[in-house]
Amino acid sequence: MKLRLPATACLVLLCNLACASGPTASREDRSESSALEIERSLREAKAAMEQLDAETAEARLTRARALLESPDGRRHPDRAFQADDLKLAERQLVEVKKEVARRDLERRVGQQRVLVEEAYNQLEVKARALDDPDQVDEAKIEAVGSAQAAVADRLLEGTPLEAEAPPYAEFVKKVRKKLEPFAGVRERANRVLAFKRGPIATYAEATELLTRSQAEEDPVEKVTLALEAKSKLEACVTRAQQLVGETNELGRLRFGEIAGGAKTGAQLLNGCQKEAKITSKLVDKLKKAAKPAAKPNPKVTKTTKKPKPKKGR
């Protein structure tokens, strides 16, 4: 004998079965979905770390940990394995961050070294322009000073790197050592410029005055020009002695911009001394020549002696 349930009872039974299995199936689906998302996040994190993209890797690992700690993640049977994978990935991320930081520091140090070296090379170029005494001028000296300041600025910019990168700190020490002689380069150039503006210029003025004196027809003006030339030559001697005494190198340097031809500083000094003496004698001679001839005094008359009369025989 077969038992038949009423249709209403069957419906109630099916409904109860569905209600009993529905939530369980939904939780399992969510747990499986969560586990798949964790696996995807771990794969993406690994791929990002291979590219040294620490920021993306950290974001994926943060999401994986959040899913792993969620109720759905906790229910998955593979949770322990995924937790181990996550810990391993997080340890790898620490090393990746170190490598990223190392490479970033290396990049910044490299860039700063290039900037310092470029500034130093420019300084060397500007300084070489002062090697030739005839090319020394105020603008070139100022250019060296500006180039020195540019190197100092670049070194200052990289100060934080010295603490982070010992090799860079050693590089900076070497650059600072190489900068020391440039102060002397500017000082030497200033003395060369002083010599050009002083003795050399004064000697040129004296030469011109003597030329004008020789061509002058007015005796008084001739003396005046010669006296000015003598004064210039004496000033040349005084200043040249002072500068050569302070910087012996000036006596050995050869200057091409000197009236009458290239001379060393010492030769110019000797020349000024000799010409000052010659010009002094010339002035005395010209002064005598410029004096008007003495006129006879009308009050003074010559008396002629009367011949003595001859005695008669």
C-alpha positions as CSV (number, residue, x, y, z in Angstrom):
1,M,0.0,0.0,0.0
2,K,1.5,3.3,-1.1
3,L,1.2,6.4,1.1
4,R,0.4,9.6,-0.7
5,L,1.0,12.9,0.8
6,P,-1.4,15.7,0.1
7,A,-0.2,18.3,-2.3
8,T,-0.1,20.9,0.4
9,A,2.2,18.8,2.6
10,C,4.6,18.3,-0.4
11,L,4.8,22.0,-0.9
12,V,5.6,22.6,2.8
13,L,8.3,19.9,2.8
14,L,10.0,21.4,-0.3
15,C,9.9,24.8,1.2
16,N,11.5,23.6,4.4
17,L,14.3,21.9,2.5
18,A,15.0,25.0,0.4
19,C,15.0,27.2,3.5
20,A,17.4,24.8,5.3
21,S,20.0,24.6,2.5
22,G,19.8,28.2,1.1
23,P,21.8,30.1,3.7
24,T,24.5,27.4,3.9
25,A,25.0,27.3,0.1
26,S,25.2,31.1,0.1
27,R,27.9,31.2,2.8
28,E,30.0,28.7,1.0
29,D,29.7,30.6,-2.3
30,R,30.8,33.8,-0.5
31,S,33.7,32.0,1.2
32,E,34.9,30.6,-2.2
33,S,34.5,33.9,-3.9
34,S,36.6,35.5,-1.1
35,A,39.3,32.9,-1.4
36,L,39.5,33.4,-5.2
37,E,39.8,37.2,-4.6
38,I,42.6,36.6,-2.1
39,E,44.4,34.5,-4.6
40,R,44.0,37.1,-7.3
41,S,45.3,39.9,-5.0
42,L,48.3,37.8,-4.0
43,R,49.1,37.1,-7.7
44,E,48.8,40.8,-8.6
45,A,51.0,41.7,-5.6
46,K,53.7,39.3,-6.7
47,A,53.6,40.7,-10.3
48,A,53.9,44.2,-8.9
49,M,56.8,43.3,-6.7
50,E,58.6,41.8,-9.7
51,Q,58.3,45.2,-11.3
52,L,59.4,46.9,-8.1
53,D,56.0,48.6,-7.9
54,A,55.9,48.6,-4.1
55,E,52.9,50.9,-3.9
56,T,50.6,48.6,-6.0
57,A,51.9,45.5,-4.3
58,E,51.2,47.0,-0.8
59,A,47.6,47.9,-1.9
60,R,47.0,44.3,-3.2
61,L,48.4,42.8,0.0
62,T,46.3,45.1,2.2
63,R,43.1,43.9,0.3
64,A,44.2,40.3,0.6
65,R,44.6,40.6,4.4
66,A,41.3,42.4,4.8
67,L,39.5,39.5,2.9
68,L,41.4,36.9,4.8
69,E,40.3,38.5,8.1
70,S,36.6,38.8,7.0
71,P,34.0,36.2,8.1
72,D,33.9,34.7,4.6
73,G,37.7,34.4,4.5
74,R,37.9,32.8,7.9
75,R,35.4,30.0,6.8
76,H,37.4,28.9,3.8
77,P,39.3,25.6,4.3
78,D,42.4,26.9,2.6
79,R,42.6,30.0,4.9
80,A,45.8,28.8,6.7
81,F,47.6,28.3,3.4
82,Q,46.6,31.6,2.1
83,A,47.6,33.2,5.4
84,D,51.1,31.7,5.0
85,D,51.3,33.0,1.4
86,L,50.3,36.4,2.6
87,K,53.0,36.5,5.3
88,L,55.6,35.5,2.8
89,A,54.5,38.2,0.4
90,E,54.6,40.8,3.1
91,R,58.2,39.8,4.0
92,Q,59.1,40.0,0.3
93,L,57.5,43.5,0.2
94,V,59.8,44.7,2.9
95,E,62.8,43.7,0.8
96,V,61.2,45.2,-2.3
97,K,60.8,48.5,-0.5
98,K,64.4,48.4,0.5
99,E,65.5,47.8,-3.1
100,V,63.2,50.6,-4.3
101,A,64.7,53.0,-1.7
102,R,68.3,51.9,-2.6
103,R,67.7,52.5,-6.3
104,D,66.0,55.8,-5.6
105,L,68.9,57.0,-3.5
106,E,71.3,55.8,-6.2
107,R,69.3,57.8,-8.8
108,R,69.3,60.9,-6.7
109,V,73.0,60.6,-6.0
110,G,73.8,60.1,-9.6
111,Q,71.7,63.2,-10.6
112,Q,73.4,65.3,-8.0
113,R,76.8,64.2,-9.0
114,V,76.1,65.2,-12.6
115,L,75.0,68.6,-11.5
116,V,78.1,69.2,-9.3
117,E,80.4,67.9,-12.0
118,E,78.8,70.2,-14.6
119,A,79.1,73.2,-12.3
120,Y,82.8,72.3,-11.5
121,N,83.6,71.9,-15.2
122,Q,82.2,75.3,-15.9
123,L,84.4,76.7,-13.2
124,E,87.5,75.2,-14.7
125,V,86.6,76.7,-18.1
126,K,86.1,80.2,-16.6
127,A,89.4,79.9,-14.6
128,R,91.4,78.9,-17.7
129,A,90.3,82.2,-19.3
130,L,92.5,83.9,-16.7
131,D,95.7,82.1,-17.6
132,D,96.7,84.6,-20.2
133,P,97.5,87.9,-18.5
134,D,96.5,89.9,-21.6
135,Q,93.0,88.4,-21.5
136,V,92.3,89.2,-17.8
137,D,89.5,91.6,-17.2
138,E,87.0,92.3,-14.5
139,A,84.2,90.5,-16.2
140,K,86.2,87.3,-16.4
141,I,87.2,87.5,-12.8
142,E,83.5,87.9,-11.8
143,A,82.6,85.0,-14.0
144,V,85.0,82.8,-12.0
145,G,83.4,84.0,-8.8
146,S,79.9,83.2,-10.1
147,A,81.0,79.8,-11.2
148,Q,82.5,79.1,-7.7
149,A,79.2,80.1,-6.1
150,A,77.3,77.8,-8.5
151,V,79.4,74.8,-7.4
152,A,78.9,75.8,-3.7
153,D,75.1,75.9,-4.4
154,R,75.1,72.5,-5.9
155,L,77.0,71.0,-3.0
156,L,74.6,72.6,-0.6
157,E,71.6,71.1,-2.5
158,G,73.1,67.6,-2.0
159,T,73.8,68.0,1.7
160,P,71.0,65.6,2.8
161,L,72.5,62.9,0.5
162,E,75.8,63.0,2.4
163,A,74.3,61.4,5.4
164,E,72.4,58.8,3.3
165,A,75.2,57.9,0.9
166,P,78.8,57.7,2.3
167,P,80.3,57.4,-1.2
168,Y,78.6,60.7,-2.2
169,A,80.0,62.3,1.0
170,E,83.5,61.2,0.0
171,F,82.9,62.6,-3.5
172,V,81.9,66.0,-1.9
173,K,85.1,66.1,0.1
174,K,87.2,65.6,-3.0
175,V,85.3,68.4,-4.8
176,R,85.8,70.8,-1.9
177,K,89.5,70.0,-1.9
178,K,89.7,70.8,-5.6
179,L,87.9,74.1,-5.0
180,E,90.5,75.4,-2.6
181,P,93.0,76.7,-5.3
182,F,90.4,78.8,-7.1
183,A,90.5,81.4,-4.4
184,G,94.1,81.9,-5.3
185,V,93.2,82.0,-9.0
186,R,90.9,85.0,-8.5
187,E,93.4,86.7,-6.2
188,R,96.2,86.3,-8.8
189,A,93.9,87.6,-11.5
190,N,93.0,90.7,-9.5
191,R,96.7,91.5,-9.0
192,V,97.3,91.0,-12.8
193,L,94.4,93.4,-13.4
194,A,95.8,95.9,-11.0
195,F,99.2,95.7,-12.8
196,K,97.5,96.3,-16.1
197,R,95.5,99.2,-14.8
198,G,98.4,100.6,-12.9
199,P,102.0,100.4,-14.2
200,I,101.1,99.2,-17.7
201,A,98.5,101.9,-18.2
202,T,100.7,104.6,-16.6
203,Y,103.6,103.6,-18.8
204,A,101.4,103.9,-21.9
205,E,100.3,107.4,-20.8
206,A,103.9,108.4,-20.2
207,T,104.9,107.2,-23.7
208,E,102.1,109.2,-25.3
209,L,103.1,112.3,-23.4
210,L,106.7,112.1,-24.4
211,T,105.6,111.6,-28.0
212,R,103.5,114.7,-27.8
213,S,106.3,116.6,-26.1
214,Q,108.7,115.8,-28.9
215,A,106.2,117.0,-31.5
216,E,105.3,120.2,-29.6
217,E,106.7,123.5,-30.9
218,D,105.9,125.7,-27.9
219,P,108.8,125.4,-25.5
220,V,106.7,125.9,-22.4
221,E,104.1,123.3,-23.5
222,K,107.0,121.0,-24.4
223,V,108.3,121.2,-20.8
224,T,104.8,120.7,-19.4
225,L,104.2,117.5,-21.3
226,A,107.6,116.2,-20.4
227,L,107.0,116.9,-16.7
228,E,103.7,115.0,-16.9
229,A,105.5,112.1,-18.5
230,K,108.2,112.1,-15.8
231,S,105.4,112.0,-13.1
232,K,103.7,109.1,-14.8
233,L,107.0,107.2,-15.1
234,E,107.7,107.7,-11.4
235,A,104.2,106.5,-10.6
236,C,104.8,103.5,-12.7
237,V,108.0,102.7,-10.8
238,T,106.3,103.1,-7.4
239,R,103.2,100.9,-8.2
240,A,105.2,98.3,-10.0
241,Q,107.6,97.9,-7.1
242,Q,104.7,97.5,-4.8
243,L,102.8,94.9,-6.9
244,V,105.8,92.9,-7.8
245,G,107.0,92.9,-4.2
246,E,103.6,91.5,-3.1
247,T,103.4,88.9,-5.9
248,N,106.7,87.8,-7.3
249,E,104.9,86.0,-10.1
250,L,104.0,89.4,-11.7
251,G,107.7,90.0,-12.3
252,R,107.9,86.8,-14.4
253,L,104.6,87.1,-16.2
254,R,104.8,88.4,-19.8
255,F,102.4,91.1,-20.8
256,G,101.8,91.8,-24.5
257,E,99.8,94.9,-24.1
258,I,102.7,97.1,-23.3
259,A,103.7,100.2,-25.3
260,G,106.9,99.3,-27.2
261,G,106.4,95.5,-27.2
262,A,105.8,92.6,-24.8
263,K,107.6,92.7,-21.5
264,T,107.6,90.9,-18.2
265,G,106.6,92.8,-15.2
266,A,110.2,93.0,-14.0
267,Q,111.3,94.4,-17.4
268,L,108.5,97.0,-17.3
269,L,109.7,98.1,-13.8
270,N,113.3,98.4,-15.0
271,G,112.1,100.3,-18.1
272,C,110.1,102.8,-16.1
273,Q,113.1,103.4,-13.8
274,K,115.5,104.0,-16.7
275,E,113.1,106.2,-18.7
276,A,112.2,108.2,-15.5
277,K,115.9,109.1,-15.2
278,I,116.2,110.0,-18.9
279,T,113.0,112.0,-18.8
280,S,114.2,113.9,-15.7
281,K,117.4,115.0,-17.6
282,L,115.2,115.8,-20.6
283,V,113.0,118.1,-18.5
284,D,116.1,120.0,-17.2
285,K,117.3,120.4,-20.7
286,L,114.0,121.6,-22.0
287,K,113.6,124.0,-19.1
288,K,116.9,125.7,-20.0
289,A,116.0,125.8,-23.6
290,A,112.6,127.4,-22.7
291,K,114.2,130.3,-20.8
292,P,114.2,133.5,-22.8
293,A,117.6,135.0,-23.7
294,A,118.9,137.6,-21.3
295,K,118.5,141.2,-22.7
296,P,121.3,143.7,-22.0
297,N,120.7,146.3,-19.3
298,P,120.5,149.7,-21.0
299,K,121.9,151.4,-17.8
300,V,125.1,149.6,-18.2
301,T,127.3,151.1,-21.0
302,K,130.7,150.1,-22.1
303,T,133.4,152.8,-21.8
304,T,136.3,152.8,-24.2
305,K,139.7,153.8,-23.0
306,K,141.2,156.8,-24.7
307,P,144.6,156.1,-26.2
308,K,147.4,157.5,-24.3
309,P,149.1,160.4,-26.1
310,K,152.4,159.7,-27.5
311,K,155.3,161.4,-25.9
312,G,157.1,163.8,-28.2
313,R,160.5,163.0,-29.4
